[in-house]
Amino acid sequence: MAGEFFTIDGPGGVGKSTVTAAVALELRTIGVAVCQTREPSDTPLGLLARNGTDTYRGMAMACLIAADRYAHLDEEIRPALARGETVVCDRYIASSLVLQVLDGVNVDVVWELNRHADMPDVAVILNARTDVIETRLTSRGAHSRYERDPGSTARECAAFREAATFLMAAGVRVLQLDASNEGPAAVASAVVAAVRGPWMKGNS
């Protein structure tokens, strides 16, 4: 039986990676076989994208990210789903609809590059107040030029709300959560409760 596919996206500094790890741990605790992964992937292609944000921009970066996504699907995500595992991925298409659009690529072009990718069963989008995220970024430091750009947090927060609307219009089930006042464990529990509960049977 095929497994389920969940993605977790949101602005830099909102806590995606920590929440992804917490979701995977909570699912394993209740007996679910989990494949925890991330994008860009940890393959040579993914590492080129991850480490190349200062080198590649615009359409070049959009194509690089999309290429890594399709390879990631072939090499890790689909095989895990075929084994019946639940895949939890830190960043997916929602991040492309934000970062590549902020990088100057038209949203329709970004969607065309990615629309042939497998859509998740649930696309979780975390967001938070701008001041909360900026405090976290100051504490941990910026990881890329996207986070170093002045005013990037406010733009990303707004863009992720737009990406959620875009994905829902495309028929993707989206769960939006505010991480302003909750720690990663509480947010992860909310994600697990949603994707394992009645919400999956008809709400979006």
C-alpha positions as CSV (number, residue, x, y, z in Angstrom):
1,M,0.0,0.0,0.0
2,A,1.4,3.4,-1.0
3,G,2.3,5.7,1.9
4,E,1.3,9.3,2.4
5,F,3.3,12.4,1.3
6,F,3.4,15.6,3.5
7,T,5.4,18.7,2.8
8,I,6.3,21.5,5.2
9,D,7.1,25.0,3.9
10,G,7.3,28.5,5.2
11,P,9.5,31.6,5.5
12,G,13.2,31.2,6.4
13,G,13.4,31.2,10.2
14,V,9.8,30.0,10.9
15,G,11.1,26.7,12.1
16,K,10.4,24.3,9.2
17,S,13.3,22.0,9.7
18,T,12.7,21.7,13.5
19,V,9.0,21.1,12.9
20,T,9.7,18.5,10.2
21,A,12.0,16.5,12.5
22,A,9.4,16.8,15.3
23,V,6.6,15.6,13.0
24,A,8.7,12.6,11.8
25,L,9.5,11.7,15.4
26,E,5.9,11.9,16.6
27,L,4.8,9.8,13.7
28,R,7.4,7.2,14.4
29,T,6.4,7.2,18.1
30,I,2.9,6.0,17.1
31,G,4.3,3.3,14.8
32,V,4.3,5.0,11.4
33,A,7.2,4.2,9.1
34,V,8.7,7.6,8.1
35,C,11.0,8.9,5.4
36,Q,12.2,12.3,6.5
37,T,13.8,14.3,3.7
38,R,14.3,17.8,2.5
39,E,14.7,20.0,-0.6
40,P,17.1,20.9,-2.0
41,S,17.9,17.3,-1.6
42,D,21.2,15.9,-0.2
43,T,22.2,14.6,-3.6
44,P,25.0,16.2,-5.6
45,L,22.4,18.1,-7.7
46,G,20.6,19.2,-4.5
47,L,23.8,20.3,-2.9
48,L,24.6,22.4,-5.9
49,A,21.3,24.2,-5.6
50,R,21.6,24.5,-1.8
51,N,25.1,25.9,-1.9
52,G,24.6,27.9,-5.1
53,T,22.1,30.6,-4.0
54,D,24.8,33.3,-4.3
55,T,25.8,32.0,-7.8
56,Y,22.6,31.1,-9.5
57,R,19.5,33.4,-9.7
58,G,16.3,33.7,-11.5
59,M,15.4,31.2,-14.2
60,A,18.7,29.3,-13.7
61,M,18.0,28.7,-10.1
62,A,14.3,27.9,-10.8
63,C,15.4,25.2,-13.3
64,L,18.0,23.8,-11.0
65,I,15.5,23.5,-8.1
66,A,12.9,21.8,-10.4
67,A,15.5,19.4,-11.7
68,D,16.5,18.4,-8.2
69,R,12.8,17.9,-7.3
70,Y,12.2,15.5,-10.2
71,A,15.3,13.6,-9.4
72,H,14.4,13.6,-5.7
73,L,11.0,12.1,-6.6
74,D,12.6,9.4,-8.7
75,E,15.4,8.5,-6.3
76,E,13.9,8.8,-2.8
77,I,10.3,10.0,-2.5
78,R,8.4,7.6,-4.8
79,P,10.4,4.5,-3.7
80,A,9.6,5.4,0.0
81,L,5.9,5.8,-0.8
82,A,5.9,2.5,-2.7
83,R,7.3,0.8,0.4
84,G,4.3,2.2,2.3
85,E,6.3,4.8,4.2
86,T,5.0,8.3,5.1
87,V,7.3,10.9,3.5
88,V,7.7,14.2,5.4
89,C,9.7,16.7,3.3
90,D,11.2,20.0,4.5
91,R,10.4,22.4,1.6
92,Y,8.7,21.6,-1.7
93,I,6.7,23.3,-4.4
94,A,5.3,26.1,-2.1
95,S,8.9,27.3,-1.6
96,S,9.5,27.5,-5.3
97,L,6.3,29.5,-5.7
98,V,7.8,32.0,-3.2
99,L,11.6,32.1,-3.6
100,Q,11.8,31.8,-7.3
101,V,9.0,34.3,-7.8
102,L,10.8,36.7,-5.4
103,D,13.8,36.0,-7.5
104,G,12.1,37.5,-10.6
105,V,10.5,34.5,-12.3
106,N,6.9,34.7,-13.2
107,V,4.6,32.5,-11.0
108,D,3.1,30.8,-14.1
109,V,6.6,29.9,-15.3
110,V,7.5,28.4,-11.9
111,W,4.3,26.4,-11.8
112,E,4.9,25.1,-15.3
113,L,8.3,23.9,-14.3
114,N,6.9,22.1,-11.2
115,R,3.3,21.1,-12.1
116,H,4.4,17.6,-13.3
117,A,5.8,16.8,-9.9
118,D,3.8,14.6,-7.5
119,M,1.6,16.8,-5.4
120,P,1.6,16.1,-1.6
121,D,-1.4,14.6,0.2
122,V,-1.1,17.7,2.4
123,A,1.1,20.8,1.9
124,V,1.7,22.3,5.3
125,I,2.6,26.0,5.2
126,L,3.9,27.5,8.4
127,N,3.9,31.2,8.9
128,A,4.4,33.7,11.8
129,R,4.6,37.3,12.7
130,T,7.4,39.1,11.0
131,D,8.9,40.3,14.2
132,V,9.0,36.7,15.6
133,I,10.8,35.4,12.5
134,E,13.3,38.3,12.4
135,T,14.2,37.6,16.0
136,R,14.8,33.9,15.2
137,L,16.9,34.8,12.2
138,T,19.0,37.2,14.2
139,S,19.6,34.5,16.8
140,R,20.6,31.7,14.3
141,G,21.9,33.8,11.4
142,A,20.9,33.9,7.8
143,H,21.4,30.7,5.7
144,S,21.2,32.2,2.2
145,R,20.9,35.4,0.2
146,Y,17.1,35.1,0.4
147,E,17.4,35.6,4.2
148,R,20.1,38.3,4.0
149,D,18.0,40.5,1.8
150,P,16.6,43.5,3.8
151,G,12.9,43.2,4.2
152,S,12.9,39.6,3.0
153,T,10.9,38.3,5.9
154,A,7.8,40.4,5.3
155,R,7.9,39.6,1.6
156,E,8.2,35.9,2.3
157,C,5.4,35.8,4.8
158,A,3.1,37.6,2.4
159,A,4.3,35.4,-0.5
160,F,3.6,32.2,1.4
161,R,0.0,33.2,2.0
162,E,-0.3,33.8,-1.8
163,A,1.3,30.4,-2.5
164,A,-1.2,28.7,-0.2
165,T,-4.0,30.3,-2.2
166,F,-2.4,29.3,-5.5
167,L,-2.0,25.7,-4.5
168,M,-5.5,25.4,-3.1
169,A,-6.8,26.8,-6.4
170,A,-4.7,24.1,-8.2
171,G,-6.5,21.4,-6.1
172,V,-3.8,20.8,-3.5
173,R,-4.9,20.2,0.1
174,V,-3.2,22.9,2.2
175,L,-2.9,23.2,5.9
176,Q,-1.8,26.7,7.1
177,L,-0.5,27.1,10.7
178,D,0.6,30.1,12.7
179,A,3.9,29.4,14.5
180,S,4.1,32.8,16.2
181,N,3.3,31.7,19.7
182,E,3.8,28.0,19.7
183,G,7.0,26.0,20.0
184,P,8.1,23.3,17.4
185,A,6.7,20.4,19.4
186,A,3.2,22.0,19.7
187,V,3.2,22.9,16.0
188,A,4.3,19.4,15.1
189,S,1.5,17.9,17.2
190,A,-1.0,20.2,15.4
191,V,0.3,18.9,12.1
192,V,0.1,15.3,13.1
193,A,-3.4,15.7,14.5
194,A,-4.5,17.3,11.3
195,V,-3.0,14.8,8.9
196,R,-4.0,11.8,11.0
197,G,-7.5,13.0,11.9
198,P,-10.9,13.8,10.5
199,W,-9.5,16.9,8.7
200,M,-8.0,14.6,6.1
201,K,-11.5,13.2,5.3
202,G,-12.9,16.4,3.8
203,N,-11.7,19.7,5.1
204,S,-9.1,21.8,3.4
